[in-house]
Structure formats: C-alpha cells, structure tokens
Amino acid sequence: MRVLVIGARGGYVGSRVTPALLEDGHQVVAGARDLRKLDAFWWSDAVDRVELE
C-alpha cells in the first residue's frame, strides 16, 4: 500500500510512523516543507518526497 505521511520531518508521530510503515512493507511518501531536512533520518532514501507549502 502507498501511504502519505505529512509532517514526516518534524512531527513526533510522523517521524516515528514512517519507519514502522517501511518495515511493514508499505511504500511511503514523506511530505515536508523542507525536503532537505528529511536527510537527517536513516529512512530518507527509502521514501518518495513531496514538498508541502
């Protein structure tokens, strides 16, 4: 299943649910205002990225 996670970068829930979804085999789209900040997470290369305003 493909899942959009909004607030993946800075949100408490978003930054923790993303790796759990990946481990369960989901395709994750991470939405963030500043996509460069997603690089801080080990899973950043495993997700598609969408810039949000």
Number of C-alpha atoms within 10 A of each C-alpha: 8 10 13 17 21 20 16 25 25 14 13 10 13 17 19 12 14 25 19 11 16 15 10 9 11 15 17 19 18 25 22 21 16 13 16 12 13 21 11 9 12 9 13 19 10 14 18 12 19 16 12 12 7
